[in-house]
């Protein structure tokens, strides 16, 4: 049997937008990403490929977009995406993000306790749902994982 591949994490996630200008303003102003590269879609060289991430575009920080002006409306469905979650260190980071969103006039959920982490949610252009989540306390908060399966699930009330 072949040795298992050692995943290091996500490299990047690619999306489609109808309006790259609006998406650029949102990703830079509201999310805090930097445009690190504009290239071509190697599968369709007449189309640009936009890369945002940290200051250096390090893998794990990158989201990319293709602009397709006549793309259909965003909707949740099989094979689609529900939301994009970014990790922040702690609750203080979430509170700073809420202040930033308030200053930009972008509504958000306020602090949401997800037991394994705390989060805030807000919408961007084309109804793109964004989450900022803390890195802790982590998925071991309700018990250790055994043989690759989580312990007893936490019940919601």
Backbone torsions as a table, in degrees:
resi	resn	phi	psi	omega
1	UNK	NA	139.8	-179.0
2	UNK	-70.4	148.1	177.3
3	UNK	-66.6	142.1	-179.6
4	UNK	-66.5	145.3	175.1
5	UNK	-70.9	137.8	179.4
6	UNK	-95.3	99.3	179.2
7	UNK	-71.9	138.3	178.3
8	UNK	-104.0	-5.8	-177.9
9	UNK	130.3	-174.9	177.2
10	UNK	-74.6	141.8	175.0
11	UNK	-88.7	-56.3	174.7
12	UNK	-161.7	167.6	176.7
13	UNK	-127.1	137.3	-177.7
14	UNK	-113.6	137.2	-178.4
15	UNK	-125.8	172.5	174.1
16	UNK	-118.6	139.4	174.2
17	UNK	-130.9	153.3	174.4
18	UNK	-90.5	-20.7	-174.5
19	UNK	-136.7	93.9	-176.7
20	UNK	-65.2	-29.3	178.5
21	UNK	-64.5	-48.8	178.7
22	UNK	-65.0	-39.9	-179.9
23	UNK	-66.5	-39.1	178.1
24	UNK	-60.2	-49.5	179.6
25	UNK	-58.9	-43.4	-179.3
26	UNK	-65.0	-50.1	-177.0
27	UNK	-63.2	-37.6	-179.9
28	UNK	-78.2	-48.9	-173.8
29	UNK	-78.9	-46.5	-173.5
30	UNK	-89.5	-38.3	-175.9
31	UNK	-93.1	-31.2	178.8
32	UNK	91.0	18.5	176.9
33	UNK	-85.4	161.7	179.0
34	UNK	-114.4	137.9	173.2
35	UNK	-73.1	113.3	-173.5
36	UNK	-106.8	-15.3	-178.1
37	UNK	-165.7	139.9	167.3
38	UNK	-122.3	121.2	-176.8
39	UNK	-129.8	-159.3	175.3
40	UNK	-114.8	155.6	171.7
41	UNK	-76.7	109.7	-174.7
42	UNK	-64.4	-18.0	175.9
43	UNK	-86.5	-16.1	179.9
44	UNK	-149.3	80.3	-170.4
45	UNK	-58.1	-14.2	177.0
46	UNK	-82.1	-2.0	-177.9
47	UNK	-112.3	136.5	178.4
48	UNK	-81.2	153.8	178.1
49	UNK	-124.7	117.2	-175.2
50	UNK	-103.4	131.8	-177.0
51	UNK	-118.4	125.0	173.3
52	UNK	-118.2	148.6	176.7
53	UNK	-173.6	-156.6	174.2
54	UNK	-69.3	-175.8	-174.5
55	UNK	-56.3	-27.9	-177.5
56	UNK	-107.4	-4.4	-177.6
57	UNK	70.5	36.4	-179.6
58	UNK	-63.6	139.3	175.7
59	UNK	-53.1	141.1	-176.8
60	UNK	96.9	-15.5	177.8
61	UNK	-112.4	-4.3	-167.2
62	UNK	-95.6	132.8	166.2
63	UNK	-123.0	141.5	-178.8
64	UNK	-125.6	158.6	-179.1
65	UNK	-137.9	145.1	164.7
66	UNK	-108.2	138.9	175.2
67	UNK	-94.9	121.0	176.2
68	UNK	-130.0	93.2	-172.7
69	UNK	-55.2	-30.6	-178.1
70	UNK	-101.6	20.7	177.8
71	UNK	-64.7	148.2	178.9
72	UNK	-68.3	165.7	178.1
73	UNK	-56.3	148.8	175.0
74	UNK	-69.2	130.8	174.9
75	UNK	-149.3	149.3	179.8
76	UNK	-79.6	134.4	178.0
77	UNK	-171.5	175.5	179.2
78	UNK	-55.2	131.9	-179.2
79	UNK	80.6	-5.0	179.5
80	UNK	-94.1	-178.9	-178.2
81	UNK	-112.4	138.5	177.3
82	UNK	-85.6	-54.0	178.1
83	UNK	-158.0	166.5	179.0
84	UNK	-114.1	124.2	-177.2
85	UNK	-111.3	130.1	175.0
86	UNK	-107.2	141.1	179.9
87	UNK	-91.3	133.6	171.6
88	UNK	-122.2	165.7	-173.2
89	UNK	-68.7	-50.0	-170.0
90	UNK	-155.0	-178.1	-178.0
91	UNK	-61.7	-33.0	178.1
92	UNK	-60.2	-38.6	176.3
93	UNK	-63.8	-39.8	178.0
94	UNK	-62.7	-41.7	-179.8
95	UNK	-66.0	-38.5	175.7
96	UNK	-63.8	-39.1	178.7
97	UNK	-65.9	-39.1	177.9
98	UNK	-62.5	-40.7	177.8
99	UNK	-62.3	-42.2	179.1
100	UNK	-62.1	-46.0	179.2
101	UNK	-63.5	-42.0	177.4
102	UNK	-58.4	-44.1	-179.8
103	UNK	-63.8	-31.1	178.6
104	UNK	-86.5	-3.7	-178.7
105	UNK	74.1	24.9	-179.9
106	UNK	-100.4	120.8	-179.7
107	UNK	-72.1	153.7	-178.4
108	UNK	-149.7	172.1	-176.6
109	UNK	-79.1	-15.7	-166.5
110	UNK	77.1	-178.9	-176.1
111	UNK	-68.1	127.6	178.4
112	UNK	-118.6	126.3	178.9
113	UNK	-90.7	113.7	-179.8
114	UNK	-101.9	17.5	179.5
115	UNK	68.7	-55.0	179.2
116	UNK	-79.8	-21.3	179.9
117	UNK	-163.2	166.2	172.2
118	UNK	-108.3	152.0	-173.1
119	UNK	-150.0	163.4	165.6
120	UNK	-131.9	154.1	-178.2
121	UNK	-131.5	143.6	176.6
122	UNK	-156.4	158.8	-176.7
123	UNK	-105.1	144.5	175.3
124	UNK	-111.6	-165.5	178.4
125	UNK	-55.3	148.8	177.0
126	UNK	57.0	29.2	176.0
127	UNK	63.8	25.8	176.4
128	UNK	-66.4	117.5	-179.2
129	UNK	-88.1	124.5	-178.8
130	UNK	-114.5	140.0	174.6
131	UNK	-123.9	139.3	166.6
132	UNK	-111.8	126.5	-176.1
133	UNK	-125.9	144.8	174.2
134	UNK	-75.0	159.3	-179.7
135	UNK	-81.9	-9.9	-179.2
136	UNK	-138.6	171.2	13.0
137	UNK	-77.3	-16.2	176.0
138	UNK	107.1	169.7	-174.6
139	UNK	-76.3	-7.6	174.7
140	UNK	-86.8	4.0	-175.4
141	UNK	-61.0	-26.0	180.0
142	UNK	-112.3	20.7	176.6
143	UNK	129.4	160.8	-179.8
144	UNK	-74.1	154.5	171.6
145	UNK	-82.7	143.1	179.7
146	UNK	-123.0	125.9	177.1
147	UNK	50.2	43.2	176.0
148	UNK	76.6	4.8	179.0
149	UNK	-119.5	142.7	-179.5
150	UNK	-66.6	152.9	174.9
151	UNK	-68.3	-165.5	-178.2
152	UNK	-54.6	133.9	179.8
153	UNK	-70.1	143.7	176.6
154	UNK	-78.0	130.0	-179.2
155	UNK	-88.7	137.7	175.7
156	UNK	-87.3	152.1	-179.9
157	UNK	-95.7	NA	NA
